[in-house]
Amino acid sequence: MSTETTIKQYLDQKVELIEAELLESIPGIWNIPETLRESMMYSLMAGGKRLRPILMLAAVEALNGSTESAIPVACAVEMIHTYSLIHDDLPAMDDDDYRRGKLTNHKVYGEAMAILSGDALLTHAFYSVVQAYRIYEVPAERVLDIVEDLSRLAGAPGMVGGQAADMQGEQGLTRLEELEYIHTHKTSDLIVFSLKAGGHLAGANPKQLQALEKFGYNIGLAFQIQDDILDLVGDEKKLGKPVKSDEKQQKVTYPYFVGIEASQAKMNELVEQGKQAIINAGFPYSARLLELADFIVQRDR
């Protein structure tokens, strides 16, 4: 069986597992306005690669930890990611009509409900993290580390800060370092959280946590560079959104600064450095994690 087939089967299995859990992640007995619940689930179950929760589970597996106890935290990171997409698509932000081939949340439920459903997913994520302790008895100290990381990496010094920098200056950027700041915080920080959370759940030592952080920042930036490239040369049907949207909006991207060929070279260099960090840190079962890094730069959507 080829490596490509193996990783595809792995991804398909994990997506199926995560989506089954996401369907049950908002308690049915809670008295929530029906339109709000529908709006939350509309975006949460809109598909996608589920890359962040899969990376978390792969980090747990790399340390021979319990993937079952990681599920609530894996769902939490997908809730955070989904809320960020709902808000990014709003007219005041990127003003997008489609996401993953479907109408964006505000196009279906209106701007106010889209904002509220994003708010609800953000706050529900922290409830979900706590269930790792309540249901699966993950040590409270590990859960505290996860909550602390999530608050920072998804908040003002992390993902939200990256989005703010994007809104304030992307079209007027004059240095590659400014773009890397945006990509690092807007994209990499949540990937770093996912990997470190997997490490915390499985009892990683400090050296392994540091390696997961390095791996996350590298593949997160590589992931965003690949997105920039695909926006120029990708297949619109596979992407589920219009291509050349960055160009039409006059957004500054990685290929804008260095060209497509140099962007691809940088992307490959980042992935190799990230993989080496994992190899050097002594993870007993890291093969899947390393395969996922390769998948990120080989994907076409």
C-alpha positions in Angstrom: 0.0 0.0 0.0 1.4 3.4 -1.0 2.2 6.1 1.6 -0.3 8.4 -0.1 -3.1 5.8 0.3 -2.1 5.2 3.9 -2.2 8.9 4.9 -5.5 9.3 3.0 -7.1 6.5 4.9 -5.7 7.9 8.2 -7.1 11.3 7.4 -10.5 9.9 6.4 -10.8 7.9 9.6 -9.9 10.9 11.8 -12.3 13.2 10.0 -15.1 10.7 10.5 -14.3 10.4 14.2 -14.0 14.1 14.8 -17.2 14.9 12.9 -19.2 12.3 14.8 -18.0 13.9 18.0 -18.7 17.5 16.8 -22.3 16.5 16.0 -22.8 15.7 19.7 -20.6 18.5 21.1 -23.4 20.9 21.9 -25.7 19.3 24.5 -29.2 18.7 23.1 -30.7 19.4 26.5 -29.4 22.9 26.6 -32.1 25.5 26.0 -30.5 27.4 23.1 -32.4 29.6 20.5 -33.0 27.3 17.6 -31.6 29.7 15.0 -28.4 30.1 17.0 -27.9 26.4 17.3 -28.6 25.9 13.6 -26.1 28.7 12.7 -23.4 27.2 14.9 -23.8 23.8 13.5 -24.1 25.0 9.9 -20.5 26.2 10.0 -19.1 23.6 12.4 -20.3 20.8 10.1 -19.5 22.5 6.8 -16.7 20.1 6.1 -13.0 21.0 5.8 -9.8 19.2 6.4 -10.1 19.1 10.2 -6.3 19.6 10.1 -5.9 21.1 13.6 -7.7 18.3 15.5 -6.0 15.7 13.4 -2.6 17.2 14.3 -3.6 17.1 17.9 -4.5 13.4 17.8 -1.3 12.6 15.9 0.7 14.4 18.6 -1.0 12.2 21.2 -0.3 9.1 19.2 3.3 10.1 18.8 3.6 9.8 22.6 1.4 6.7 22.8 -1.2 8.6 24.7 -5.0 8.2 24.8 -6.7 9.6 21.8 -10.1 9.1 23.4 -9.4 11.5 26.2 -8.1 14.1 23.6 -11.4 14.2 21.7 -13.0 17.1 23.7 -9.9 19.2 23.2 -9.8 18.3 19.5 -13.4 19.4 19.2 -12.6 22.6 21.0 -9.8 23.6 18.5 -12.2 23.0 15.6 -14.8 25.3 17.3 -12.2 28.0 17.7 -11.1 27.6 14.1 -14.7 27.7 12.9 -15.6 30.8 14.8 -12.6 32.5 13.3 -13.8 31.6 9.8 -17.3 32.9 10.5 -15.9 36.2 11.6 -13.3 36.4 8.9 -16.0 36.1 6.2 -18.1 39.0 7.6 -18.5 42.1 5.4 -16.4 44.1 8.0 -13.5 41.6 7.5 -12.9 39.7 4.3 -16.4 40.0 3.0 -16.6 36.5 1.5 -19.8 34.9 0.1 -18.6 31.3 0.0 -16.6 29.1 2.3 -15.8 25.4 1.4 -18.2 25.7 -1.5 -21.2 26.8 0.6 -22.7 30.2 1.4 -20.9 31.8 4.3 -22.7 31.9 7.6 -23.8 35.6 7.4 -25.2 35.0 3.9 -27.6 32.4 5.3 -28.3 33.6 8.8 -27.5 37.4 8.7 -24.6 39.3 10.1 -25.9 39.5 13.7 -26.5 35.8 14.0 -23.2 35.0 12.4 -21.4 37.1 15.0 -23.3 35.5 17.8 -22.7 32.0 16.5 -19.0 32.7 16.3 -19.1 34.1 19.9 -20.9 31.0 21.0 -18.4 28.6 19.4 -15.5 30.5 21.0 -16.9 30.2 24.5 -18.1 26.7 24.1 -14.6 25.6 23.2 -13.5 26.2 26.7 -16.4 24.2 28.1 -15.3 21.4 25.8 -11.7 21.5 27.0 -12.8 21.0 30.6 -14.6 17.8 29.6 -11.2 16.2 29.2 -11.0 16.4 33.0 -14.7 15.8 33.8 -15.2 12.8 31.6 -11.8 11.3 30.9 -10.0 12.4 34.1 -7.1 14.0 32.4 -5.0 15.5 35.3 -6.3 19.0 36.1 -2.8 20.5 35.8 -2.6 19.4 32.2 -6.0 20.8 31.4 -4.9 24.1 33.0 -1.8 24.2 30.7 -4.1 23.6 27.7 -6.6 26.4 28.8 -3.7 28.8 29.3 -2.2 28.0 25.9 -5.6 28.3 24.2 -6.3 31.7 25.8 -3.0 33.0 24.6 -2.6 31.4 21.2 -6.2 32.0 20.1 -6.3 35.5 21.7 -4.8 39.0 21.3 -1.2 37.9 21.3 -2.1 35.0 18.9 -4.7 34.4 16.3 -6.8 37.5 16.9 -3.7 39.6 17.0 -2.7 38.2 13.6 -6.1 39.0 12.2 -5.9 42.5 13.5 -2.5 43.0 11.9 -3.9 41.6 8.7 -6.8 44.1 8.7 -4.6 47.0 9.5 -1.8 46.6 7.1 -1.7 43.7 4.7 -2.3 45.8 1.6 0.4 48.3 2.6 3.0 45.8 3.7 6.5 46.5 2.5 8.6 43.8 4.2 8.3 40.1 4.1 8.8 40.0 7.9 5.5 41.9 8.3 3.7 39.3 6.3 5.3 36.4 8.2 4.1 38.0 11.5 0.5 37.9 10.1 0.8 34.4 8.9 2.5 33.2 12.1 -0.2 34.5 14.3 -3.2 34.2 12.1 -2.5 30.6 11.1 0.4 29.0 12.9 -0.6 29.9 16.5 -3.7 27.7 16.4 -1.7 24.8 14.9 0.9 25.2 17.6 -1.9 25.1 20.2 -3.2 21.9 18.7 0.2 20.1 18.8 1.1 21.3 22.2 -2.3 20.4 23.6 -1.7 16.9 22.2 1.6 16.9 24.0 0.1 18.0 27.3 -2.6 15.4 27.1 0.0 12.7 26.5 2.4 13.9 29.2 5.1 15.3 26.9 8.4 16.4 28.5 9.7 20.0 28.1 12.0 19.0 25.2 9.1 17.3 23.3 6.7 20.3 24.0 9.4 22.6 22.6 9.8 20.4 19.5 6.0 20.4 18.9 6.0 24.2 19.1 8.8 24.4 16.5 7.1 21.9 14.3 3.8 23.8 14.6 5.2 27.2 13.7 7.1 25.8 10.8 4.3 23.8 9.2 1.8 26.6 10.0 3.8 29.1 8.0 4.3 26.4 5.3 0.5 25.8 5.3 -0.2 29.5 4.7 2.5 29.9 2.0 0.8 26.9 0.3 -2.5 28.7 0.6 -1.0 31.8 -1.0 0.4 29.7 -3.9 -2.9 27.8 -4.4 -4.8 31.1 -4.6 -2.7 31.8 -7.7 -2.5 28.4 -9.4 -5.1 26.2 -7.6 -8.3 24.5 -8.8 -11.4 26.5 -7.8 -13.5 23.3 -7.6 -11.1 21.6 -5.3 -10.5 24.8 -3.2 -14.2 25.4 -2.7 -13.7 29.2 -3.1 -12.6 31.5 -6.0 -9.0 31.6 -7.0 -7.0 34.7 -7.5 -9.1 36.4 -4.7 -5.9 37.8 -3.1 -4.8 39.3 -6.3 -8.2 40.8 -7.0 -8.2 42.4 -3.5 -4.6 43.5 -4.0 -3.5 41.6 -1.0 0.2 41.2 -0.4 1.1 37.4 -0.3 4.3 35.4 0.0 4.6 34.9 -3.8 4.2 38.7 -4.2 7.4 39.2 -2.3 9.6 36.3 -3.6 7.7 34.6 -6.4 6.1 31.2 -6.6 9.3 29.1 -7.0 11.1 30.7 -4.0 7.8 30.4 -2.0 7.7 26.7 -2.7 11.4 26.3 -1.7 10.7 28.2 1.5 7.7 26.0 2.2 9.7 22.8 1.8 12.6 24.1 3.9 10.2 25.0 6.8 8.6 21.5 6.7 12.0 19.7 6.8 13.2 21.8 9.7 9.9 21.1 11.6 10.2 17.4 10.9 13.8 17.4 12.2 12.7 19.0 15.4 10.3 16.1 16.0 12.9 13.5 15.1 15.5 15.0 17.4 13.1 15.1 20.4 12.7 11.4 20.7 9.0 10.8 20.0 8.4 7.0 20.1 5.7 6.9 17.4 6.1 10.0 15.2 5.6 8.5 11.7 2.1 9.8 11.3 3.0 13.3 12.5 5.8 13.5 10.0 3.5 12.2 7.2 1.1 15.0 8.0 3.8 17.6 7.6 4.5 16.2 4.1 0.7 16.2 3.3 0.5 19.9 4.0 2.9 20.8 1.2 1.6 18.2 -1.2 -2.1 19.1 -0.9 -3.8 20.7 -3.8 -6.8 22.2 -1.9 
